[in-house]
Amino acid sequence: MSNFVEELRWRGMLADIMPGTEDHLNKGMTTGYIGFDPTADSLGVGNMVQVMTLLHFQRCGHKPIALVGGATGMVGDPSGKSAERNLLDEAALRHNVECQQKQLEKFLDFDCGANSAEVVNNYDWMKDFSFLGFLREVGKHITISYMMAKDSVQTRLEKGISFTEFSYQLLQGYDFYYLWKNRGVMLQMGG
């Protein structure tokens, strides 16, 4: 098994890492994921670093999961945006998810044994969540002060940020929890 962190450092693809991550990765196969925003029907140049990160992750003996955000795509990621995104309807998002999944299948190996890649869609586990259920199960465990401190929120406060976009980080956090609980994910990359 190759050292994934060294590979990323050598390629200049590592910006930040939690303490202990490299040691954990060097102990054996780890399942990790990166999220992709399906607001377009094609992955863009900006997604290539994420795709290549998953590719190197798999080549180093780990199991990559590409999360295509059918649910988070309905909300819109406020990161790096000066104004709120236009919301796409379900049919457009479904189409975009399918197109991006086909593109990801050209880069990752989905049939190589224990570390075969997977594509998951967070709409599958978010679609049946009621608003009250989500507030009780997820919102109860995070403070507004923590959420307000995020750069993606701070840069939008003066111009305004909708509750929809403000809540995006709760959906992302739940994605990690769900994937940890149901797929054994131990690592989120790229975000």
C-alpha angles and dihedrals in degrees: 000000000000123000105260095193092052089049091054092045091050090051094046090242099123120091103160138357135188115244112264095022096110092050091050092050092049092056094069146296113343128190113227138166145204124201124230123200111226097206089122132040092238135049110246135218088268090061094057094084089055093046092048090048090056090046092053090043090057094043088054089059101264131124114250125205121191109205111204104197107227089157099038088045088062089058103039128231111256093200113121093358126121093196137026116276122242110258117243122219121245095258093054092047092048090051092048092049091052092048094048092047090055090051093049089052089064092062107034130058111241095178110049105105127255095003097046112145122249133199116211131182118216090211086075092067099028101049096081097044112114117218092245091046091052093049091050098043100037111012092053091067101055133061127228090231090059091049093046091054093063115111091228089060098039094055091053101044096092095049093037135257123218123232086246093060093038089057093051092093090057089057091048091050091050090050090060092046092049094047092046092050098041106027104025094247113174101169137052115194134188101025 
